[in-house]
């Protein structure tokens, strides 16, 4: 029973994250990758801090 409950809990969070990703994309909150992970991550942090 605990195992089943944990699976439900994990699936709920995965579903929630997927829906948040779609919502962000529909609001234009995405970045085109430059191929440089560190640079992209810094740009993402900057946009989250200063607004999209």
N, C-alpha and C positions, 0 to 999 in steps of 0.2 A: 504494500500500500504506500509506503514512504517513497519507494522507487517511482511509482506511477505519479504521485504528487509532484515529485521533483521534475519529472519529464514535462508535466503540464506547466509547471512554473517556468522552466527553461523555454518551452515553446511560446509561452505568453510573451516573454521578454524578446525573443527573436522576432516574433510577429510585430511587437511594438516598435522595435528598431527599424524593421523594414518599412513600416508605415511612416515613421519619422523621416526616413530617407526619401521616400516618395514625396512627402509634404515639402521637404526642403528643396527638392528638385523642381517641384511645381511653383515654388516661390522664387526660383532663380538663385538659390543658395548652393552653387556648385562651382568648382574650379576646373579649368582645363589643366591637366597634368603637364608639367614642364619636363618630366622625366627625372627631376631632382627632388627626391622625397623631402629632404630637409627644407629646401626652398619652398616647396608646396605647403608643407606643414606650417612654416612661418607665415606664409600668406594667409592660410586658413585662420590661424590664431589672430592675425591682424584684423581680418574681416569680422571675426566673431567679437573682437574687442571694440572695434570702431563702427560696426554696423555694415551691413551688406549694401 
